[in-house]
Amino acid sequence: MSENNSHPITTPTIGTEPSASRRWAGLAALVVALLTVGLDLMVLNVALPTLSGDLGASTTQLQWIVNAYTLVFAALMLPAGGFGDHYGRKRLLLLGLVAFVAASAWAAYSGTTSSLIAARAVMGIGAAIIVPLSLGILPTLFGPDQRRRAIAVWVGALGVGLPLGPVVGGWLLQHFWWGSVFLINVPVGAAALAACIALLPESADPDAPALDWLGIVTAVAGTAALVFGIIQAPESGWTDPIVLTTLAAGVALIAGFLMWERRTRHPLVDLALFTNPGFTWPTLAATAGTFTLVGVLFVLPQYLQILRHHDAFGTGLRLVPLVAAIIIAASAVDKIVTRIGAKIPIVAGLLTAAAGFVLASRITTDSGYGFVAACLAVVGLGAGLALAPAVDAVMATLPEHRTAAGSGLLMAIRQIGAAFSIAILGTLLNLTYTRDLDPHLRGLPEPAVSAARDSIAGAQLAATKIPGPAGTDLAATSAHAYTEAMTAVFLASAAVSAMLAAAIALRLPKRPAEPMATASHTATRQR
């Protein structure tokens, strides 16, 4: 790729204390926005039973209340980053915050499931803008040394929001109506909006070419189709015609998108990024971290809530060791990376997470919470140690005028990884659970068999309705089957983390990558 240095890269002035304070205050505003998005990714899970009763939502409608957000969120992150580089990162971030806050108020007062699903989709649009743009703005606020610390804070803010969702949601549902889990976003999002208006500088690409509309359409349609198929597969089966059709369409559209990006003069995604190991391997590390963390948050809350009989609020509190470990590791890794580079912390973090998953595979129905907390802490320590330097390494490879588009690409890949995580690990969980449970279902009434095979919650509920030893046996055997299924999920997560750690140890250069240049862009405008 050719390099054009006719336009120098400019960043906010660094040197005076007020300027430094303003930058960190701007980061604080971004953190508030990120926390809101992170909380909303998980907060709804604890509200689904209430929504089912109050709105009369069917199982399919409940799934789409969750999935409408996930689908739009994944599909729009990549073009959102490109729009930010083109039209202004701050301007688009503010638009995303407005959409998220307005849609949250809409969701809180929705009177029907269809209205709530539509509101969740608009919330997904806002979140798809907020996440990549908040990351893409960081290089315009901070130089390379401070950027690493800022990205550690960013990673911590997004990661902490996930396990805190059940805590906040559980507390709100104990004291208010179901709409409060959405309404809480309004004052928090409004505060973030005001702070971003006051504190963030505007930045954009001064030589932005025409937008790659064909690339945008194929990327959005392909990602949406792929994620839809992944979401639907555990429910309908991987051989279901609709699942196969949407997966095939998604793969075909993304293949077409990649072919077009290689030919067009002004691509939405610079595919040369993937030839740079400093971009590719940290991206895979960040995706693997997301893949495995989502797996933990998918299986452990059910264990804590259904088998250990904690309420939603208590379950969320028991996930705090994961949160604390992520924060501690992400905050400590800055000094480590400064001294020895990103490669060793990423590899060490992935191996630590793998060890935590192996440890977690020993959790049984008789395990004390101290052991569970230790497992969560080890996994969180590994995730925090790997994710922050991985994201920083990716951002270091991006030319400054394409930071938002590059961060959108990273976050889109991570979100697809999260969708795959729920689908693949969920399928593994269900297969292992039913394999171990089925031999114990002979002779039981058909409704009880169907409920038990459907989920661990259904099995435990069915057990309470069957009198005598048969009910007791169903409760015990389903609990054992679920912990065996958890073991399979945790060992799979350990294998993914360990294999990627080995690959990165072999392939990732020790020295940080230089930002990649493009043929027609080398400048960033601050105004």
C-alpha positions as CSV (number, residue, x, y, z in Angstrom):
1,M,0.0,0.0,0.0
2,S,1.3,3.4,-0.8
3,E,1.9,6.1,1.8
4,N,1.0,9.7,1.6
5,N,2.4,12.1,4.2
6,S,1.1,15.3,2.9
7,H,-1.2,15.7,5.8
8,P,0.2,15.5,9.3
9,I,-1.8,13.7,12.0
10,T,-2.9,16.1,14.6
11,T,-4.2,15.3,18.1
12,P,-5.5,17.4,21.0
13,T,-2.8,19.5,22.7
14,I,-1.0,17.6,25.4
15,G,1.1,19.2,28.1
16,T,-1.0,21.4,30.4
17,E,-2.7,20.0,33.4
18,P,-6.2,21.4,32.5
19,S,-5.9,19.7,29.1
20,A,-4.9,16.4,30.8
21,S,-7.8,16.7,33.2
22,R,-10.2,17.4,30.4
23,R,-9.1,14.3,28.5
24,W,-9.5,12.0,31.5
25,A,-12.9,13.7,32.3
26,G,-13.8,12.9,28.6
27,L,-12.9,9.3,29.2
28,A,-15.0,9.3,32.3
29,A,-18.0,10.4,30.2
30,L,-17.3,7.6,27.7
31,V,-17.1,5.1,30.6
32,V,-20.6,6.1,31.8
33,A,-22.0,5.5,28.3
34,L,-20.2,2.2,28.0
35,L,-21.4,1.0,31.4
36,T,-25.0,1.7,30.3
37,V,-24.5,-0.4,27.2
38,G,-22.7,-3.2,29.1
39,L,-25.4,-3.4,31.7
40,D,-28.1,-3.6,29.1
41,L,-26.5,-6.6,27.4
42,M,-27.3,-8.7,30.5
43,V,-29.8,-6.9,32.6
44,L,-32.8,-8.1,30.6
45,N,-32.2,-11.8,31.4
46,V,-33.5,-11.4,35.0
47,A,-36.6,-9.5,33.8
48,L,-37.8,-12.1,31.3
49,P,-40.1,-14.0,33.8
50,T,-41.7,-10.7,34.8
51,L,-42.2,-9.7,31.2
52,S,-43.8,-13.0,30.4
53,G,-46.4,-12.4,33.1
54,D,-47.0,-8.7,32.7
55,L,-47.0,-8.5,28.9
56,G,-48.2,-12.1,28.2
57,A,-45.1,-12.6,26.0
58,S,-44.6,-16.1,24.5
59,T,-41.3,-17.9,24.6
60,T,-40.6,-16.8,21.0
61,Q,-41.4,-13.2,21.8
62,L,-39.2,-13.2,24.9
63,Q,-36.3,-14.5,22.7
64,W,-36.8,-11.7,20.3
65,I,-36.9,-9.1,23.0
66,V,-33.3,-10.2,23.7
67,N,-32.3,-11.0,20.2
68,A,-33.6,-7.8,18.4
69,Y,-31.0,-5.9,20.4
70,T,-28.2,-8.4,19.8
71,L,-28.9,-8.7,16.1
72,V,-28.9,-5.0,15.3
73,F,-25.9,-4.4,17.7
74,A,-23.7,-6.9,15.8
75,A,-24.8,-5.9,12.3
76,L,-24.3,-2.1,12.6
77,M,-21.0,-1.7,14.5
78,L,-18.8,-2.0,11.4
79,P,-20.6,0.7,9.3
80,A,-21.0,2.9,12.4
81,G,-17.3,3.2,12.8
82,G,-16.9,4.2,9.1
83,F,-19.7,6.8,9.4
84,G,-17.9,8.2,12.5
85,D,-14.6,8.6,10.5
86,H,-16.5,10.2,7.7
87,Y,-19.0,12.6,9.4
88,G,-17.3,13.1,12.8
89,R,-16.8,10.7,15.7
90,K,-18.2,13.0,18.4
91,R,-21.3,13.9,16.3
92,L,-22.2,10.3,15.6
93,L,-21.5,9.3,19.2
94,L,-23.9,11.9,20.4
95,L,-26.5,10.6,17.9
96,G,-26.0,7.1,19.3
97,L,-26.5,8.3,22.9
98,V,-29.7,10.2,21.9
99,A,-31.1,7.1,20.2
100,F,-30.2,4.8,23.1
101,V,-31.7,7.1,25.7
102,A,-34.9,7.7,23.7
103,A,-35.3,4.0,22.9
104,S,-34.8,3.2,26.6
105,A,-37.7,5.4,27.6
106,W,-39.8,3.9,24.8
107,A,-39.0,0.4,26.1
108,A,-39.8,1.3,29.7
109,Y,-43.3,2.3,28.8
110,S,-44.0,-0.2,26.0
111,G,-47.5,-1.7,26.5
112,T,-47.1,-4.6,24.0
113,T,-44.3,-7.0,23.2
114,S,-44.1,-5.8,19.6
115,S,-43.5,-2.3,20.8
116,L,-40.8,-3.5,23.2
117,I,-39.1,-5.5,20.5
118,A,-39.0,-2.5,18.2
119,A,-37.6,-0.3,21.1
120,R,-34.9,-2.9,21.8
121,A,-33.9,-2.8,18.1
122,V,-33.5,1.0,18.3
123,M,-31.5,0.5,21.5
124,G,-29.3,-1.8,19.5
125,I,-28.7,0.9,16.9
126,G,-27.6,3.3,19.6
127,A,-25.3,0.7,21.2
128,A,-23.8,-0.2,17.9
129,I,-22.8,3.5,17.5
130,I,-21.6,4.1,21.1
131,V,-19.3,1.1,21.5
132,P,-17.0,1.5,18.4
133,L,-17.1,5.3,18.4
134,S,-16.1,5.5,22.1
135,L,-13.1,3.3,21.4
136,G,-12.3,5.1,18.1
137,I,-12.2,8.5,19.9
138,L,-9.5,7.4,22.4
139,P,-6.5,7.8,20.0
140,T,-7.6,11.4,19.4
141,L,-7.6,12.1,23.1
142,F,-4.5,10.3,24.2
143,G,-0.9,9.7,23.0
144,P,0.4,6.1,22.7
145,D,1.5,5.8,26.3
146,Q,-1.6,7.2,27.9
147,R,-3.8,5.5,25.3
148,R,-2.9,2.1,26.8
149,R,-4.1,3.1,30.2
150,A,-7.3,4.6,28.7
151,I,-8.0,1.5,26.7
152,A,-7.6,-0.6,29.9
153,V,-10.2,1.6,31.5
154,W,-12.4,1.2,28.4
155,V,-12.1,-2.6,28.5
156,G,-12.9,-2.6,32.2
157,A,-16.0,-0.5,31.8
158,L,-17.4,-2.6,29.0
159,G,-16.5,-5.9,30.8
160,V,-17.8,-4.8,34.2
161,G,-21.2,-3.9,32.8
162,L,-21.9,-7.5,31.7
163,P,-21.9,-9.3,35.2
164,L,-23.3,-6.2,36.9
165,G,-26.4,-6.4,34.8
166,P,-28.1,-9.1,36.9
167,V,-27.1,-7.2,40.1
168,V,-28.7,-4.0,38.9
169,G,-31.7,-5.8,37.3
170,G,-32.3,-7.9,40.3
171,W,-32.3,-4.9,42.7
172,L,-34.6,-2.9,40.4
173,L,-37.1,-5.7,40.0
174,Q,-37.3,-6.2,43.7
175,H,-38.2,-2.5,44.2
176,F,-39.9,-1.3,41.0
177,W,-41.8,-2.5,37.9
178,W,-40.1,-4.2,34.9
179,G,-39.8,-0.9,33.0
180,S,-37.3,0.3,35.5
181,V,-34.6,-1.9,34.0
182,F,-34.8,0.3,30.9
183,L,-35.7,3.6,32.5
184,I,-32.5,3.6,34.5
185,N,-30.7,4.2,31.2
186,V,-32.4,7.5,30.8
187,P,-30.7,9.6,33.5
188,V,-27.4,7.8,33.2
189,G,-27.4,8.2,29.4
190,A,-28.5,11.8,29.6
191,A,-25.6,12.5,32.0
192,A,-23.2,10.8,29.6
193,L,-24.6,12.9,26.7
194,A,-24.1,16.2,28.5
195,A,-20.6,15.3,29.5
196,C,-19.6,14.2,26.0
197,I,-21.0,17.4,24.5
198,A,-18.9,19.5,27.0
199,L,-15.7,17.5,27.1
200,L,-15.0,15.6,23.9
201,P,-13.3,17.2,20.8
202,E,-14.7,16.5,17.4
203,S,-12.5,14.5,15.0
204,A,-13.0,13.1,11.5
205,D,-11.1,12.2,8.4
206,P,-10.3,15.4,6.5
207,D,-10.0,13.5,3.2
208,A,-12.8,11.1,3.6
209,P,-13.7,9.5,0.3
210,A,-17.3,8.6,-0.8
211,L,-18.8,6.0,1.5
212,D,-18.7,2.4,0.3
213,W,-22.5,1.9,0.1
214,L,-22.3,-1.5,-1.5
215,G,-19.9,-2.6,1.1
216,I,-22.1,-1.2,3.9
217,V,-25.2,-3.0,2.6
218,T,-23.5,-6.4,2.1
219,A,-21.7,-6.1,5.4
220,V,-24.9,-5.3,7.4
221,A,-27.0,-7.9,5.5
222,G,-24.4,-10.6,5.8
223,T,-23.7,-10.0,9.5
224,A,-27.4,-9.9,10.3
225,A,-28.1,-13.1,8.4
226,L,-25.2,-14.9,10.0
227,V,-26.0,-13.8,13.5
228,F,-29.7,-14.6,13.0
229,G,-28.8,-18.1,12.0
230,I,-26.5,-18.5,14.9
231,I,-29.1,-17.2,17.4
232,Q,-31.8,-19.5,15.9
233,A,-29.8,-22.7,15.6
234,P,-29.9,-23.8,19.3
235,E,-33.7,-23.3,19.3
236,S,-34.6,-24.8,15.8
237,G,-31.7,-27.1,15.3
238,W,-28.6,-26.7,13.1
239,T,-30.3,-28.6,10.2
240,D,-33.5,-26.5,10.2
241,P,-34.1,-25.1,6.7
242,I,-34.5,-21.5,7.9
243,V,-31.3,-21.8,9.9
244,L,-29.3,-23.3,7.0
245,T,-30.7,-20.8,4.5
246,T,-29.8,-17.7,6.7
247,L,-26.4,-19.1,7.5
248,A,-25.7,-19.8,3.8
249,A,-27.0,-16.3,2.9
250,G,-24.8,-14.7,5.6
251,V,-21.7,-16.6,4.4
252,A,-22.4,-15.7,0.8
253,L,-23.0,-12.0,1.5
254,I,-19.9,-11.7,3.6
255,A,-17.9,-13.5,0.9
256,G,-19.3,-11.0,-1.6
257,F,-18.4,-8.2,0.7
258,L,-14.8,-9.3,1.0
259,M,-14.5,-9.7,-2.8
260,W,-15.9,-6.2,-3.3
261,E,-13.6,-4.7,-0.7
262,R,-10.6,-6.1,-2.6
263,R,-11.8,-4.4,-5.8
264,T,-13.1,-1.0,-4.7
265,R,-10.9,2.1,-4.5
266,H,-12.4,3.2,-1.2
267,P,-13.3,0.1,0.9
268,L,-15.2,0.2,4.1
269,V,-12.6,-2.2,5.5
270,D,-9.0,-2.2,4.6
271,L,-8.4,-5.9,4.2
272,A,-4.6,-5.3,4.3
273,L,-5.1,-5.1,8.1
274,F,-5.5,-8.8,8.2
275,T,-2.1,-9.3,6.7
276,N,-0.6,-7.6,9.7
277,P,-0.1,-10.1,12.6
278,G,-0.2,-7.2,15.0
279,F,-3.8,-6.7,14.1
280,T,-5.0,-10.2,13.3
281,W,-3.7,-12.1,16.4
282,P,-4.8,-9.5,19.0
283,T,-8.2,-9.4,17.4
284,L,-8.5,-13.1,17.7
285,A,-7.3,-12.9,21.3
286,A,-10.0,-10.2,22.1
287,T,-12.6,-12.3,20.3
288,A,-11.6,-15.5,22.3
289,G,-11.8,-13.5,25.5
290,T,-15.4,-12.4,24.6
291,F,-16.3,-16.0,23.5
292,T,-15.3,-17.6,26.8
293,L,-16.5,-14.8,29.1
294,V,-20.0,-15.0,27.5
295,G,-19.9,-18.7,28.0
296,V,-19.2,-18.2,31.8
297,L,-22.1,-15.7,32.0
298,F,-24.3,-18.1,30.1
299,V,-24.0,-21.2,32.3
300,L,-23.0,-20.0,35.8
301,P,-26.0,-17.7,36.6
302,Q,-28.3,-20.7,35.9
303,Y,-26.3,-22.8,38.3
304,L,-26.3,-20.2,41.0
305,Q,-30.0,-19.3,40.6
306,I,-31.6,-22.7,39.9
307,L,-29.4,-25.2,41.6
308,R,-28.0,-23.0,44.5
309,H,-31.4,-21.2,44.9
310,H,-30.1,-17.6,44.9
311,D,-32.4,-14.9,43.7
312,A,-31.4,-12.6,40.7
313,F,-29.8,-10.0,43.0
314,G,-27.9,-12.6,45.0
315,T,-26.7,-14.3,41.8
316,G,-25.4,-11.0,40.4
317,L,-23.5,-10.4,43.7
318,R,-21.8,-13.7,43.4
319,L,-20.4,-12.8,40.1
320,V,-18.5,-9.8,41.6
321,P,-15.2,-11.8,41.9
322,L,-15.2,-11.9,38.1
323,V,-15.8,-8.2,37.9
324,A,-13.1,-7.3,40.5
325,A,-10.5,-9.5,38.9
326,I,-11.1,-8.0,35.4
327,I,-10.7,-4.5,36.9
328,I,-7.5,-5.3,38.9
329,A,-5.9,-7.1,35.9
330,A,-6.8,-4.4,33.4
331,S,-5.5,-1.6,35.7
332,A,-2.2,-3.4,36.4
333,V,-1.4,-4.5,32.8
334,D,-0.5,-1.0,31.6
335,K,2.9,-1.0,33.4
336,I,3.5,-4.6,32.4
337,V,3.0,-3.8,28.7
338,T,5.2,-0.7,28.9
339,R,8.1,-2.8,30.1
340,I,7.7,-6.1,28.1
341,G,5.2,-5.4,25.3
342,A,1.7,-6.9,24.7
343,K,2.6,-10.4,23.6
344,I,3.6,-11.9,27.0
345,P,0.6,-10.4,28.9
346,I,-1.9,-11.6,26.2
347,V,-0.4,-15.2,26.2
348,A,-0.2,-15.2,30.0
349,G,-3.8,-13.9,30.3
350,L,-5.2,-16.6,27.9
351,L,-3.3,-19.3,29.8
352,T,-4.6,-18.0,33.1
353,A,-8.1,-18.0,31.8
354,A,-7.7,-21.5,30.5
355,A,-6.5,-22.6,34.0
356,G,-9.5,-20.9,35.5
357,F,-11.8,-22.8,33.2
358,V,-10.2,-26.1,34.0
359,L,-10.6,-25.3,37.7
360,A,-14.3,-24.3,37.1
361,S,-14.9,-27.7,35.3
362,R,-14.7,-29.2,38.8
363,I,-17.7,-27.3,40.1
364,T,-20.5,-29.7,41.3
365,T,-23.8,-29.3,43.1
366,D,-21.9,-29.7,46.4
367,S,-19.2,-27.1,45.7
368,G,-19.0,-24.2,48.2
369,Y,-19.3,-20.7,47.0
370,G,-15.6,-20.0,48.0
371,F,-14.5,-22.5,45.3
372,V,-16.8,-20.9,42.7
373,A,-15.6,-17.4,43.6
374,A,-11.9,-18.6,43.2
375,C,-12.7,-20.0,39.7
376,L,-14.4,-16.7,38.7
377,A,-11.4,-14.7,40.0
378,V,-8.9,-16.7,38.0
379,V,-10.9,-16.5,34.8
380,G,-11.4,-12.7,35.3
381,L,-7.8,-12.2,36.0
382,G,-6.9,-13.9,32.8
383,A,-9.5,-12.0,30.8
384,G,-8.4,-8.6,32.1
385,L,-4.7,-9.5,31.6
386,A,-5.3,-10.5,27.9
387,L,-8.1,-8.2,26.7
388,A,-6.7,-4.7,27.5
389,P,-3.3,-5.2,25.7
390,A,-5.0,-7.1,22.9
391,V,-7.4,-4.1,22.2
392,D,-4.5,-1.7,22.6
393,A,-2.4,-3.7,20.1
394,V,-5.2,-3.6,17.6
395,M,-5.6,0.2,18.0
396,A,-1.9,0.7,17.6
397,T,-2.0,-0.8,14.1
398,L,-4.7,1.5,12.8
399,P,-4.0,4.7,10.9
400,E,-5.4,7.5,13.0
401,H,-7.9,8.7,10.4
402,R,-9.5,5.2,10.5
403,T,-9.6,4.6,14.2
404,A,-13.4,4.5,14.4
405,A,-13.8,2.2,11.4
406,G,-11.0,-0.1,12.7
407,S,-12.6,-0.3,16.2
408,G,-16.0,-1.0,14.5
409,L,-14.4,-3.9,12.7
410,L,-12.9,-5.2,16.0
411,M,-16.1,-4.9,17.9
412,A,-18.2,-6.5,15.1
413,I,-15.8,-9.5,15.1
414,R,-16.1,-9.7,18.9
415,Q,-19.9,-9.5,18.8
416,I,-20.1,-12.3,16.2
417,G,-17.8,-14.3,18.5
418,A,-20.2,-13.7,21.4
419,A,-23.1,-14.9,19.2
420,F,-21.2,-18.0,18.2
421,S,-20.3,-18.5,21.9
422,I,-23.9,-18.6,23.0
423,A,-24.9,-20.8,20.0
424,I,-21.9,-23.3,20.1
425,L,-21.5,-23.5,23.9
426,G,-25.3,-23.5,24.3
427,T,-25.5,-26.4,21.9
428,L,-22.7,-28.2,23.7
429,L,-24.5,-27.6,27.0
430,N,-27.8,-28.9,25.8
431,L,-26.3,-32.0,24.1
432,T,-24.3,-33.0,27.2
433,Y,-27.2,-32.2,29.5
434,T,-29.7,-34.4,27.6
435,R,-27.2,-37.2,27.0
436,D,-26.7,-37.6,30.8
437,L,-30.3,-36.9,31.7
438,D,-32.2,-39.1,29.2
439,P,-31.4,-42.5,30.8
440,H,-33.1,-41.3,34.0
441,L,-36.3,-40.1,32.3
442,R,-37.8,-43.6,31.6
443,G,-41.2,-44.1,33.2
444,L,-41.9,-40.4,33.9
445,P,-45.0,-38.6,32.5
446,E,-44.4,-37.1,29.1
447,P,-45.0,-33.5,30.2
448,A,-42.3,-34.0,32.9
449,V,-39.9,-35.5,30.3
450,S,-40.4,-32.7,27.9
451,A,-39.9,-30.0,30.6
452,A,-36.8,-31.7,31.9
453,R,-35.2,-32.1,28.5
454,D,-36.0,-28.4,27.7
455,S,-33.9,-26.9,30.5
456,I,-32.6,-27.4,34.0
457,A,-35.2,-24.9,35.2
458,G,-37.9,-27.0,33.7
459,A,-36.5,-30.2,35.2
460,Q,-36.3,-28.7,38.7
461,L,-39.9,-27.4,38.4
462,A,-41.2,-30.7,37.1
463,A,-39.5,-32.5,40.0
464,T,-41.5,-30.5,42.5
465,K,-44.7,-31.8,40.8
466,I,-43.8,-35.5,40.9
467,P,-44.5,-37.1,44.3
468,G,-42.2,-39.5,46.1
469,P,-38.8,-40.8,45.1
470,A,-39.3,-40.2,41.4
471,G,-39.4,-36.4,41.9
472,T,-36.4,-36.5,44.2
473,D,-34.5,-38.6,41.7
474,L,-35.4,-36.2,38.8
475,A,-34.1,-33.2,40.8
476,A,-30.8,-34.9,41.7
477,T,-30.2,-36.5,38.2
478,S,-31.0,-33.2,36.4
479,A,-28.7,-31.3,38.7
480,H,-25.9,-33.7,38.1
481,A,-26.5,-33.6,34.3
482,Y,-26.3,-29.9,34.3
483,T,-23.0,-29.7,36.2
484,E,-21.6,-32.3,33.8
485,A,-22.8,-30.1,30.9
486,M,-21.1,-27.1,32.6
487,T,-17.9,-29.1,32.8
488,A,-18.1,-29.7,29.0
489,V,-18.6,-25.9,28.4
490,F,-15.7,-24.9,30.7
491,L,-13.3,-27.5,29.2
492,A,-14.2,-26.3,25.7
493,S,-13.5,-22.7,26.8
494,A,-10.2,-23.8,28.3
495,A,-9.2,-25.5,25.0
496,V,-10.1,-22.4,23.0
497,S,-8.0,-20.2,25.3
498,A,-5.0,-22.5,25.4
499,M,-4.9,-23.1,21.7
500,L,-5.0,-19.4,20.9
501,A,-2.4,-18.7,23.5
502,A,-0.1,-21.2,21.8
503,A,-0.8,-19.7,18.3
504,I,-0.1,-16.1,19.6
505,A,3.1,-17.2,21.3
506,L,4.3,-18.5,18.0
507,R,2.9,-15.8,15.6
508,L,2.6,-12.4,17.3
509,P,5.7,-10.2,17.0
510,K,7.3,-9.1,20.2
511,R,7.6,-5.5,19.0
512,P,4.4,-3.4,18.7
513,A,3.1,-3.0,15.1
514,E,3.3,0.4,13.3
515,P,0.0,1.9,12.2
516,M,-0.8,0.9,8.7
517,A,-1.1,3.6,6.1
518,T,-3.6,3.8,3.3
519,A,-3.2,5.1,-0.2
520,S,-5.4,8.1,0.1
521,H,-5.6,8.9,3.8
522,T,-3.0,9.8,6.4
523,A,-4.6,12.7,8.4
524,T,-7.1,13.3,11.1
525,R,-8.9,16.6,11.6
526,Q,-9.5,18.1,15.0
527,R,-12.0,20.9,15.1
